[in-house]
């Protein structure tokens, strides 16, 4: 069975996180994360394991990313995409 990324053209869907592609139903998992207090100047954001184990999750451990703020959103993207 194809995963949601290939059916959506390689991008992650935005809210409401449900899309139907012909006979393929894709649901991108979402979960409740948490922002932790800074330790030595570094802020950590918890991403639930159900989300990062989803086939549509775009990042690998220790991968470099670009982080920016757009309005009230935090945007995290792979470098070079």
C-alpha positions as CSV (number, residue, x, y, z in Angstrom):
1,X,0.0,0.0,0.0
2,X,1.3,3.5,-0.9
3,X,2.0,5.8,2.0
4,X,0.6,9.3,2.4
5,X,3.7,11.1,1.2
6,X,3.7,9.5,-2.2
7,X,0.0,10.0,-2.6
8,X,0.3,13.7,-1.6
9,X,3.3,14.5,-3.8
10,X,5.9,14.3,-1.1
11,X,4.5,17.0,1.2
12,X,2.9,16.7,4.5
13,X,-0.8,17.7,4.5
14,X,-1.9,20.6,6.6
15,X,-4.9,20.6,9.0
16,X,-7.4,19.0,9.3
17,X,-4.9,16.1,8.6
18,X,-7.3,13.9,6.7
19,X,-7.2,13.4,2.9
20,X,-8.7,10.9,0.6
21,X,-6.8,9.9,-2.6
22,X,-8.9,7.8,-5.0
23,X,-9.1,4.6,-2.9
24,X,-6.3,5.5,-0.5
25,X,-7.3,7.1,2.8
26,X,-4.4,9.0,4.6
27,X,-4.5,10.1,8.1
28,X,-1.4,12.0,9.3
29,X,-1.1,11.4,13.0
30,X,-1.2,14.3,15.4
31,X,-0.5,14.3,19.1
32,X,0.0,16.5,22.1
33,X,3.6,17.7,22.4
34,X,5.3,19.7,25.1
35,X,7.8,22.5,25.3
36,X,10.4,21.9,28.0
37,X,12.3,24.5,30.0
38,X,15.6,25.6,28.5
39,X,18.6,23.7,29.7
40,X,21.9,25.5,29.1
41,X,20.1,27.8,26.6
42,X,18.6,25.0,24.5
43,X,14.8,24.6,24.3
44,X,13.4,21.2,23.7
45,X,10.1,20.3,22.1
46,X,8.7,16.8,22.7
47,X,7.1,15.0,19.7
48,X,5.0,12.0,20.6
49,X,6.3,8.7,19.4
50,X,3.1,7.9,17.5
51,X,3.8,11.0,15.4
52,X,7.5,10.5,14.7
53,X,6.9,6.8,13.9
54,X,4.3,7.7,11.2
55,X,5.5,7.0,7.7
56,X,4.8,10.6,6.7
57,X,7.2,12.0,9.4
58,X,9.8,13.8,7.3
59,X,12.9,13.9,9.6
60,X,15.5,11.4,10.8
61,X,17.5,11.6,14.1
62,X,20.3,14.2,14.1
63,X,19.2,15.6,10.7
64,X,19.9,19.3,10.3
65,X,16.7,21.5,10.0
66,X,15.8,25.1,9.4
67,X,13.5,26.6,12.1
68,X,11.6,29.8,11.6
69,X,8.6,31.6,13.0
70,X,5.7,32.7,10.8
71,X,3.1,34.5,12.7
72,X,2.0,32.1,15.5
73,X,3.5,29.0,13.8
74,X,6.9,27.4,14.2
75,X,8.0,26.0,10.8
76,X,10.6,23.2,10.8
77,X,12.0,22.1,7.4
78,X,14.7,19.9,6.1
79,X,17.7,22.0,4.9
80,X,17.8,22.0,1.1
81,X,14.1,21.2,0.5
